[in-house]
Amino acid sequence: VARLICDVYRSDGTPFQGDPRQVLKKAVAHAAELGYEFEVGPECEFFLFNVDENGRPSTESYEQAGYFDMSPLDFGENARRDMVLNLEDLGFEIEASHHEVAPAQHEIDFKYDEALITADNIMTFKLTVKTIAKRHGLYATFMPKPKYGINGSGMHVNMSLATVDGKNIFADDSDKL
């Protein structure tokens, strides 16, 4: 199994302006011209739902686990562990993995990196999570609000913007915040 990350070009060889990677590359290049480095660390939340008798996705789950619960309440714990192990095999540095607030809701966080590398890694992350969930007879969804009346999923994005010499431009020495 391999992954292919690529840019999209027009037939004349010029970059396609609608390619999200091109948009991010331009923004990162502009920041670099101004003397900045941009790094991103995502916190990816998702749901692990049951599939029906025909293997089709559902929004059903038998678990009732909540924030930071573990087995026996967290039915997705083994699937999440396999996701982490597979992601680590792919070179990800996993920082956290836990059950989230809503039943069947999970979070896996990986280490920050340059913005483009992180964007590419998020795509690999999603495919890995969906693949491992399927191996466990579950369906993984990153939909923000798949069920009414329970917490939805987000992807918190921690951003760092620093000068090339490492000065955090979000910090203000005169402000305690």
GUVOTI-957884 format. One record per residue (C-alpha): x, y, z; residue number from 0; residue in three letters. Coordinates in nm, 3 decimals. Layout:
N
<rec><x>X</x><y>Y</y><z>Z</z><num>NUM</num><residuo>ALA</residuo></rec>
...
//
This chain:
177
<rec><x>0.000</x><y>0.000</y><z>0.000</z><num>0</num><residuo>VAL</residuo></rec>
<rec><x>0.128</x><y>0.344</y><z>-0.084</z><num>1</num><residuo>ALA</residuo></rec>
<rec><x>0.009</x><y>0.700</y><z>-0.061</z><num>2</num><residuo>ARG</residuo></rec>
<rec><x>0.041</x><y>0.955</y><z>-0.337</z><num>3</num><residuo>LEU</residuo></rec>
<rec><x>0.030</x><y>1.324</y><z>-0.256</z><num>4</num><residuo>ILE</residuo></rec>
<rec><x>0.041</x><y>1.547</y><z>-0.561</z><num>5</num><residuo>CYS</residuo></rec>
<rec><x>-0.033</x><y>1.889</y><z>-0.699</z><num>6</num><residuo>ASP</residuo></rec>
<rec><x>-0.286</x><y>1.950</y><z>-0.976</z><num>7</num><residuo>VAL</residuo></rec>
<rec><x>-0.166</x><y>2.118</y><z>-1.295</z><num>8</num><residuo>TYR</residuo></rec>
<rec><x>-0.337</x><y>2.236</y><z>-1.612</z><num>9</num><residuo>ARG</residuo></rec>
<rec><x>-0.255</x><y>2.069</y><z>-1.943</z><num>10</num><residuo>SER</residuo></rec>
<rec><x>-0.012</x><y>2.355</y><z>-2.020</z><num>11</num><residuo>ASP</residuo></rec>
<rec><x>0.187</x><y>2.273</y><z>-1.704</z><num>12</num><residuo>GLY</residuo></rec>
<rec><x>0.074</x><y>2.571</y><z>-1.497</z><num>13</num><residuo>THR</residuo></rec>
<rec><x>-0.058</x><y>2.508</y><z>-1.144</z><num>14</num><residuo>PRO</residuo></rec>
<rec><x>-0.437</x><y>2.474</y><z>-1.121</z><num>15</num><residuo>PHE</residuo></rec>
<rec><x>-0.560</x><y>2.767</y><z>-0.909</z><num>16</num><residuo>GLN</residuo></rec>
<rec><x>-0.843</x><y>2.559</y><z>-0.758</z><num>17</num><residuo>GLY</residuo></rec>
<rec><x>-0.601</x><y>2.306</y><z>-0.607</z><num>18</num><residuo>ASP</residuo></rec>
<rec><x>-0.613</x><y>2.351</y><z>-0.225</z><num>19</num><residuo>PRO</residuo></rec>
<rec><x>-0.245</x><y>2.254</y><z>-0.201</z><num>20</num><residuo>ARG</residuo></rec>
<rec><x>-0.158</x><y>2.537</y><z>-0.441</z><num>21</num><residuo>GLN</residuo></rec>
<rec><x>-0.354</x><y>2.785</y><z>-0.231</z><num>22</num><residuo>VAL</residuo></rec>
<rec><x>-0.174</x><y>2.675</y><z>0.086</z><num>23</num><residuo>LEU</residuo></rec>
<rec><x>0.164</x><y>2.673</y><z>-0.089</z><num>24</num><residuo>LYS</residuo></rec>
<rec><x>0.109</x><y>3.034</y><z>-0.199</z><num>25</num><residuo>LYS</residuo></rec>
<rec><x>0.013</x><y>3.140</y><z>0.155</z><num>26</num><residuo>ALA</residuo></rec>
<rec><x>0.316</x><y>2.963</y><z>0.306</z><num>27</num><residuo>VAL</residuo></rec>
<rec><x>0.547</x><y>3.113</y><z>0.041</z><num>28</num><residuo>ALA</residuo></rec>
<rec><x>0.408</x><y>3.461</y><z>0.110</z><num>29</num><residuo>HIS</residuo></rec>
<rec><x>0.465</x><y>3.414</y><z>0.484</z><num>30</num><residuo>ALA</residuo></rec>
<rec><x>0.822</x><y>3.298</y><z>0.412</z><num>31</num><residuo>ALA</residuo></rec>
<rec><x>0.882</x><y>3.610</y><z>0.199</z><num>32</num><residuo>GLU</residuo></rec>
<rec><x>0.780</x><y>3.814</y><z>0.504</z><num>33</num><residuo>LEU</residuo></rec>
<rec><x>1.022</x><y>3.612</y><z>0.722</z><num>34</num><residuo>GLY</residuo></rec>
<rec><x>0.772</x><y>3.381</y><z>0.892</z><num>35</num><residuo>TYR</residuo></rec>
<rec><x>0.736</x><y>3.007</y><z>0.941</z><num>36</num><residuo>GLU</residuo></rec>
<rec><x>0.386</x><y>2.863</y><z>0.980</z><num>37</num><residuo>PHE</residuo></rec>
<rec><x>0.326</x><y>2.538</y><z>1.171</z><num>38</num><residuo>GLU</residuo></rec>
<rec><x>-0.002</x><y>2.362</y><z>1.247</z><num>39</num><residuo>VAL</residuo></rec>
<rec><x>-0.105</x><y>2.095</y><z>1.498</z><num>40</num><residuo>GLY</residuo></rec>
<rec><x>-0.450</x><y>1.937</y><z>1.449</z><num>41</num><residuo>PRO</residuo></rec>
<rec><x>-0.677</x><y>1.768</y><z>1.702</z><num>42</num><residuo>GLU</residuo></rec>
<rec><x>-0.893</x><y>1.540</y><z>1.485</z><num>43</num><residuo>CYS</residuo></rec>
<rec><x>-1.232</x><y>1.430</y><z>1.622</z><num>44</num><residuo>GLU</residuo></rec>
<rec><x>-1.450</x><y>1.164</y><z>1.463</z><num>45</num><residuo>PHE</residuo></rec>
<rec><x>-1.731</x><y>0.919</y><z>1.534</z><num>46</num><residuo>PHE</residuo></rec>
<rec><x>-1.713</x><y>0.540</y><z>1.512</z><num>47</num><residuo>LEU</residuo></rec>
<rec><x>-2.060</x><y>0.411</y><z>1.426</z><num>48</num><residuo>PHE</residuo></rec>
<rec><x>-2.197</x><y>0.064</y><z>1.366</z><num>49</num><residuo>ASN</residuo></rec>
<rec><x>-2.270</x><y>-0.061</y><z>1.017</z><num>50</num><residuo>VAL</residuo></rec>
<rec><x>-2.602</x><y>-0.225</y><z>0.929</z><num>51</num><residuo>ASP</residuo></rec>
<rec><x>-2.654</x><y>-0.592</y><z>0.837</z><num>52</num><residuo>GLU</residuo></rec>
<rec><x>-2.551</x><y>-0.511</y><z>0.477</z><num>53</num><residuo>ASN</residuo></rec>
<rec><x>-2.231</x><y>-0.335</y><z>0.583</z><num>54</num><residuo>GLY</residuo></rec>
<rec><x>-2.370</x><y>0.013</y><z>0.511</z><num>55</num><residuo>ARG</residuo></rec>
<rec><x>-2.284</x><y>0.307</y><z>0.740</z><num>56</num><residuo>PRO</residuo></rec>
<rec><x>-2.526</x><y>0.408</y><z>1.012</z><num>57</num><residuo>SER</residuo></rec>
<rec><x>-2.531</x><y>0.667</y><z>1.288</z><num>58</num><residuo>THR</residuo></rec>
<rec><x>-2.600</x><y>0.403</y><z>1.551</z><num>59</num><residuo>GLU</residuo></rec>
<rec><x>-2.374</x><y>0.295</y><z>1.835</z><num>60</num><residuo>SER</residuo></rec>
<rec><x>-2.432</x><y>0.076</y><z>2.139</z><num>61</num><residuo>TYR</residuo></rec>
<rec><x>-2.171</x><y>0.247</y><z>2.350</z><num>62</num><residuo>GLU</residuo></rec>
<rec><x>-2.245</x><y>0.512</y><z>2.609</z><num>63</num><residuo>GLN</residuo></rec>
<rec><x>-1.890</x><y>0.621</y><z>2.693</z><num>64</num><residuo>ALA</residuo></rec>
<rec><x>-1.807</x><y>0.984</y><z>2.757</z><num>65</num><residuo>GLY</residuo></rec>
<rec><x>-1.505</x><y>1.210</y><z>2.786</z><num>66</num><residuo>TYR</residuo></rec>
<rec><x>-1.187</x><y>1.010</y><z>2.859</z><num>67</num><residuo>PHE</residuo></rec>
<rec><x>-1.383</x><y>0.692</y><z>2.943</z><num>68</num><residuo>ASP</residuo></rec>
<rec><x>-1.208</x><y>0.363</y><z>2.879</z><num>69</num><residuo>MET</residuo></rec>
<rec><x>-1.322</x><y>0.005</y><z>2.835</z><num>70</num><residuo>SER</residuo></rec>
<rec><x>-1.554</x><y>-0.154</y><z>2.908</z><num>71</num><residuo>PRO</residuo></rec>
<rec><x>-1.757</x><y>0.161</y><z>2.826</z><num>72</num><residuo>LEU</residuo></rec>
<rec><x>-1.544</x><y>0.268</y><z>2.528</z><num>73</num><residuo>ASP</residuo></rec>
<rec><x>-1.631</x><y>0.015</y><z>2.255</z><num>74</num><residuo>PHE</residuo></rec>
<rec><x>-1.399</x><y>0.188</y><z>2.008</z><num>75</num><residuo>GLY</residuo></rec>
<rec><x>-1.086</x><y>0.163</y><z>2.222</z><num>76</num><residuo>GLU</residuo></rec>
<rec><x>-0.934</x><y>-0.131</y><z>2.031</z><num>77</num><residuo>ASN</residuo></rec>
<rec><x>-1.005</x><y>0.027</y><z>1.693</z><num>78</num><residuo>ALA</residuo></rec>
<rec><x>-0.855</x><y>0.356</y><z>1.810</z><num>79</num><residuo>ARG</residuo></rec>
<rec><x>-0.544</x><y>0.175</y><z>1.939</z><num>80</num><residuo>ARG</residuo></rec>
<rec><x>-0.501</x><y>0.007</y><z>1.599</z><num>81</num><residuo>ASP</residuo></rec>
<rec><x>-0.543</x><y>0.345</y><z>1.429</z><num>82</num><residuo>MET</residuo></rec>
<rec><x>-0.267</x><y>0.492</y><z>1.645</z><num>83</num><residuo>VAL</residuo></rec>
<rec><x>-0.033</x><y>0.198</y><z>1.580</z><num>84</num><residuo>LEU</residuo></rec>
<rec><x>-0.092</x><y>0.218</y><z>1.204</z><num>85</num><residuo>ASN</residuo></rec>
<rec><x>-0.042</x><y>0.594</y><z>1.203</z><num>86</num><residuo>LEU</residuo></rec>
<rec><x>0.284</x><y>0.551</y><z>1.393</z><num>87</num><residuo>GLU</residuo></rec>
<rec><x>0.393</x><y>0.293</y><z>1.133</z><num>88</num><residuo>ASP</residuo></rec>
<rec><x>0.331</x><y>0.566</y><z>0.874</z><num>89</num><residuo>LEU</residuo></rec>
<rec><x>0.564</x><y>0.803</y><z>1.062</z><num>90</num><residuo>GLY</residuo></rec>
<rec><x>0.309</x><y>1.002</y><z>1.261</z><num>91</num><residuo>PHE</residuo></rec>
<rec><x>0.406</x><y>1.114</y><z>1.612</z><num>92</num><residuo>GLU</residuo></rec>
<rec><x>0.084</x><y>1.065</y><z>1.807</z><num>93</num><residuo>ILE</residuo></rec>
<rec><x>0.049</x><y>1.299</y><z>2.105</z><num>94</num><residuo>GLU</residuo></rec>
<rec><x>-0.291</x><y>1.194</y><z>2.240</z><num>95</num><residuo>ALA</residuo></rec>
<rec><x>-0.573</x><y>0.948</y><z>2.181</z><num>96</num><residuo>SER</residuo></rec>
<rec><x>-0.893</x><y>0.934</y><z>2.383</z><num>97</num><residuo>HIS</residuo></rec>
<rec><x>-1.269</x><y>0.903</y><z>2.387</z><num>98</num><residuo>HIS</residuo></rec>
<rec><x>-1.446</x><y>1.235</y><z>2.337</z><num>99</num><residuo>GLU</residuo></rec>
<rec><x>-1.763</x><y>1.369</y><z>2.502</z><num>100</num><residuo>VAL</residuo></rec>
<rec><x>-2.039</x><y>1.209</y><z>2.293</z><num>101</num><residuo>ALA</residuo></rec>
<rec><x>-2.101</x><y>0.834</y><z>2.275</z><num>102</num><residuo>PRO</residuo></rec>
<rec><x>-1.891</x><y>0.682</y><z>1.991</z><num>103</num><residuo>ALA</residuo></rec>
<rec><x>-1.688</x><y>1.004</y><z>1.954</z><num>104</num><residuo>GLN</residuo></rec>
<rec><x>-1.308</x><y>0.986</y><z>1.952</z><num>105</num><residuo>HIS</residuo></rec>
<rec><x>-1.002</x><y>1.208</y><z>1.913</z><num>106</num><residuo>GLU</residuo></rec>
<rec><x>-0.647</x><y>1.143</y><z>1.798</z><num>107</num><residuo>ILE</residuo></rec>
<rec><x>-0.390</x><y>1.424</y><z>1.798</z><num>108</num><residuo>ASP</residuo></rec>
<rec><x>-0.061</x><y>1.418</y><z>1.615</z><num>109</num><residuo>PHE</residuo></rec>
<rec><x>0.243</x><y>1.640</y><z>1.641</z><num>110</num><residuo>LYS</residuo></rec>
<rec><x>0.250</x><y>1.976</y><z>1.468</z><num>111</num><residuo>TYR</residuo></rec>
<rec><x>0.456</x><y>2.033</y><z>1.157</z><num>112</num><residuo>ASP</residuo></rec>
<rec><x>0.486</x><y>2.274</y><z>0.866</z><num>113</num><residuo>GLU</residuo></rec>
<rec><x>0.142</x><y>2.371</y><z>0.734</z><num>114</num><residuo>ALA</residuo></rec>
<rec><x>0.164</x><y>2.184</y><z>0.402</z><num>115</num><residuo>LEU</residuo></rec>
<rec><x>0.303</x><y>1.868</y><z>0.562</z><num>116</num><residuo>ILE</residuo></rec>
<rec><x>0.025</x><y>1.878</y><z>0.821</z><num>117</num><residuo>THR</residuo></rec>
<rec><x>-0.242</x><y>1.930</y><z>0.554</z><num>118</num><residuo>ALA</residuo></rec>
<rec><x>-0.113</x><y>1.627</y><z>0.365</z><num>119</num><residuo>ASP</residuo></rec>
<rec><x>-0.096</x><y>1.427</y><z>0.688</z><num>120</num><residuo>ASN</residuo></rec>
<rec><x>-0.459</x><y>1.511</y><z>0.770</z><num>121</num><residuo>ILE</residuo></rec>
<rec><x>-0.565</x><y>1.350</y><z>0.442</z><num>122</num><residuo>MET</residuo></rec>
<rec><x>-0.359</x><y>1.040</y><z>0.521</z><num>123</num><residuo>THR</residuo></rec>
<rec><x>-0.497</x><y>1.042</y><z>0.876</z><num>124</num><residuo>PHE</residuo></rec>
<rec><x>-0.858</x><y>1.039</y><z>0.757</z><num>125</num><residuo>LYS</residuo></rec>
<rec><x>-0.801</x><y>0.754</y><z>0.514</z><num>126</num><residuo>LEU</residuo></rec>
<rec><x>-0.618</x><y>0.552</y><z>0.779</z><num>127</num><residuo>THR</residuo></rec>
<rec><x>-0.892</x><y>0.605</y><z>1.039</z><num>128</num><residuo>VAL</residuo></rec>
<rec><x>-1.166</x><y>0.504</y><z>0.793</z><num>129</num><residuo>LYS</residuo></rec>
<rec><x>-0.971</x><y>0.196</y><z>0.680</z><num>130</num><residuo>THR</residuo></rec>
<rec><x>-0.897</x><y>0.071</y><z>1.033</z><num>131</num><residuo>ILE</residuo></rec>
<rec><x>-1.256</x><y>0.139</y><z>1.143</z><num>132</num><residuo>ALA</residuo></rec>
<rec><x>-1.381</x><y>-0.077</y><z>0.857</z><num>133</num><residuo>LYS</residuo></rec>
<rec><x>-1.147</x><y>-0.360</y><z>0.965</z><num>134</num><residuo>ARG</residuo></rec>
<rec><x>-1.320</x><y>-0.345</y><z>1.303</z><num>135</num><residuo>HIS</residuo></rec>
<rec><x>-1.667</x><y>-0.356</y><z>1.149</z><num>136</num><residuo>GLY</residuo></rec>
<rec><x>-1.725</x><y>0.014</y><z>1.221</z><num>137</num><residuo>LEU</residuo></rec>
<rec><x>-1.781</x><y>0.326</y><z>1.015</z><num>138</num><residuo>TYR</residuo></rec>
<rec><x>-1.567</x><y>0.635</y><z>1.084</z><num>139</num><residuo>ALA</residuo></rec>
<rec><x>-1.709</x><y>0.975</y><z>0.999</z><num>140</num><residuo>THR</residuo></rec>
<rec><x>-1.559</x><y>1.322</y><z>1.032</z><num>141</num><residuo>PHE</residuo></rec>
<rec><x>-1.897</x><y>1.490</y><z>0.981</z><num>142</num><residuo>MET</residuo></rec>
<rec><x>-1.922</x><y>1.785</y><z>1.219</z><num>143</num><residuo>PRO</residuo></rec>
<rec><x>-2.270</x><y>1.700</y><z>1.347</z><num>144</num><residuo>LYS</residuo></rec>
<rec><x>-2.388</x><y>1.351</y><z>1.243</z><num>145</num><residuo>PRO</residuo></rec>
<rec><x>-2.652</x><y>1.323</y><z>1.519</z><num>146</num><residuo>LYS</residuo></rec>
<rec><x>-2.897</x><y>1.570</y><z>1.662</z><num>147</num><residuo>TYR</residuo></rec>
<rec><x>-2.881</x><y>1.630</y><z>2.038</z><num>148</num><residuo>GLY</residuo></rec>
<rec><x>-2.522</x><y>1.523</y><z>2.105</z><num>149</num><residuo>ILE</residuo></rec>
<rec><x>-2.188</x><y>1.699</y><z>2.074</z><num>150</num><residuo>ASN</residuo></rec>
<rec><x>-2.048</x><y>1.733</y><z>1.728</z><num>151</num><residuo>GLY</residuo></rec>
<rec><x>-1.694</x><y>1.680</y><z>1.608</z><num>152</num><residuo>SER</residuo></rec>
<rec><x>-1.444</x><y>1.947</y><z>1.526</z><num>153</num><residuo>GLY</residuo></rec>
<rec><x>-1.087</x><y>1.971</y><z>1.422</z><num>154</num><residuo>MET</residuo></rec>
<rec><x>-0.916</x><y>2.213</y><z>1.653</z><num>155</num><residuo>HIS</residuo></rec>
<rec><x>-0.616</x><y>2.357</y><z>1.477</z><num>156</num><residuo>VAL</residuo></rec>
<rec><x>-0.329</x><y>2.492</y><z>1.687</z><num>157</num><residuo>ASN</residuo></rec>
<rec><x>-0.129</x><y>2.740</y><z>1.479</z><num>158</num><residuo>MET</residuo></rec>
<rec><x>0.218</x><y>2.881</y><z>1.531</z><num>159</num><residuo>SER</residuo></rec>
<rec><x>0.358</x><y>3.171</y><z>1.338</z><num>160</num><residuo>LEU</residuo></rec>
<rec><x>0.721</x><y>3.253</y><z>1.414</z><num>161</num><residuo>ALA</residuo></rec>
<rec><x>1.006</x><y>3.445</y><z>1.263</z><num>162</num><residuo>THR</residuo></rec>
<rec><x>1.279</x><y>3.234</y><z>1.104</z><num>163</num><residuo>VAL</residuo></rec>
<rec><x>1.488</x><y>3.285</y><z>1.418</z><num>164</num><residuo>ASP</residuo></rec>
<rec><x>1.209</x><y>3.126</y><z>1.629</z><num>165</num><residuo>GLY</residuo></rec>
<rec><x>1.036</x><y>3.432</y><z>1.781</z><num>166</num><residuo>LYS</residuo></rec>
<rec><x>0.665</x><y>3.359</y><z>1.836</z><num>167</num><residuo>ASN</residuo></rec>
<rec><x>0.479</x><y>3.652</y><z>1.680</z><num>168</num><residuo>ILE</residuo></rec>
<rec><x>0.163</x><y>3.564</y><z>1.875</z><num>169</num><residuo>PHE</residuo></rec>
<rec><x>0.347</x><y>3.642</y><z>2.201</z><num>170</num><residuo>ALA</residuo></rec>
<rec><x>0.351</x><y>3.990</y><z>2.349</z><num>171</num><residuo>ASP</residuo></rec>
<rec><x>0.602</x><y>4.036</y><z>2.629</z><num>172</num><residuo>ASP</residuo></rec>
<rec><x>0.405</x><y>4.335</y><z>2.761</z><num>173</num><residuo>SER</residuo></rec>
<rec><x>0.082</x><y>4.134</y><z>2.791</z><num>174</num><residuo>ASP</residuo></rec>
<rec><x>0.043</x><y>3.853</y><z>3.047</z><num>175</num><residuo>LYS</residuo></rec>
<rec><x>-0.215</x><y>3.682</y><z>2.820</z><num>176</num><residuo>LEU</residuo></rec>
//
